[in-house]
Amino acid sequence: MIGEESTVLYESLKFGKNIFIYGEFSKTHPLVIQNLAIGIENVEDFLEKTKDLTNLNINYKAANYFYADNAKENYQKFLRGAINKD
């Protein structure tokens, strides 16, 4: 997943996707700072960093900082409540 700023980047964390931040935030983005994404400056930088994906050192366990473990159950409860209201 490559992006500059989007909730999709955060959502991708929960699915264990490799995230690359491109553009002016490539070094200062919170996901890069927390070792949850890799900053890239250009196409050549991206190609170099993706030659060996095992060396990315992305901390997927830290993704729970953004998501509750019971998020699915909470969302289902919310939907049940919304459906049962007139």
C-alpha positions as CSV (number, residue, x, y, z in Angstrom):
1,M,0.0,0.0,0.0
2,I,1.4,3.3,-1.0
3,G,0.0,6.7,0.0
4,E,0.5,10.1,1.5
5,E,-2.3,10.4,4.0
6,S,-5.5,8.3,4.1
7,T,-7.4,6.2,6.6
8,V,-6.8,3.3,4.2
9,L,-3.1,3.3,5.3
10,Y,-4.2,2.8,8.9
11,E,-6.8,0.2,8.0
12,S,-4.2,-1.7,6.1
13,L,-2.2,-2.2,9.3
14,K,-4.8,-4.5,10.7
15,F,-4.4,-6.8,7.6
16,G,-0.6,-6.9,7.9
17,K,0.0,-5.0,4.6
18,N,3.3,-3.3,3.9
19,I,2.7,0.4,4.0
20,F,4.8,3.0,2.2
21,I,4.4,6.7,2.8
22,Y,5.3,8.9,-0.2
23,G,5.7,12.6,-0.4
24,E,6.4,15.4,2.0
25,F,5.5,13.2,5.0
26,S,7.8,10.3,4.1
27,K,10.0,11.0,7.1
28,T,7.6,12.6,9.6
29,H,4.4,10.6,9.2
30,P,3.3,9.1,12.5
31,L,3.3,5.6,10.9
32,V,6.9,6.0,9.8
33,I,8.0,7.3,13.2
34,Q,6.3,4.4,15.0
35,N,7.9,1.9,12.7
36,L,4.6,0.9,11.1
37,A,5.4,2.1,7.6
38,I,8.3,2.8,5.4
39,G,9.0,6.3,4.0
40,I,9.9,6.5,0.4
41,E,11.0,9.6,-1.6
42,N,10.8,8.4,-5.2
43,V,10.3,5.3,-7.4
44,E,13.9,4.3,-7.1
45,D,13.8,4.5,-3.3
46,F,10.6,2.3,-3.4
47,L,12.3,-0.3,-5.7
48,E,15.4,-0.4,-3.5
49,K,13.4,-0.9,-0.3
50,T,11.2,-3.6,-1.7
51,K,14.0,-5.8,-3.1
52,D,13.9,-7.7,0.1
53,L,10.6,-7.4,2.0
54,T,11.9,-9.3,5.0
55,N,14.2,-6.4,5.9
56,L,11.3,-3.8,6.3
57,N,11.1,-4.3,10.1
58,I,7.5,-3.2,10.3
59,N,6.0,-3.7,13.8
60,Y,2.6,-5.1,13.0
61,K,1.8,-5.8,16.7
62,A,1.9,-2.1,17.3
63,A,-1.1,-1.7,15.0
64,N,-3.3,-2.5,18.0
65,Y,-2.5,1.0,19.1
66,F,-5.0,2.1,16.5
67,Y,-7.5,-0.7,16.8
68,A,-9.3,-2.4,19.7
69,D,-9.1,-6.2,19.7
70,N,-12.9,-6.4,20.0
71,A,-13.7,-3.9,17.2
72,K,-15.7,-6.4,15.2
73,E,-17.9,-7.2,18.2
74,N,-18.4,-3.5,19.0
75,Y,-19.4,-2.7,15.4
76,Q,-21.9,-5.6,15.4
77,K,-23.4,-4.4,18.6
78,F,-23.7,-0.9,17.2
79,L,-25.4,-2.2,14.0
80,R,-27.8,-4.3,16.1
81,G,-28.8,-1.3,18.1
82,A,-29.2,0.9,15.0
83,I,-31.4,-1.7,13.3
84,N,-33.6,-2.1,16.3
85,K,-34.4,1.6,16.6
86,D,-37.4,3.1,14.8
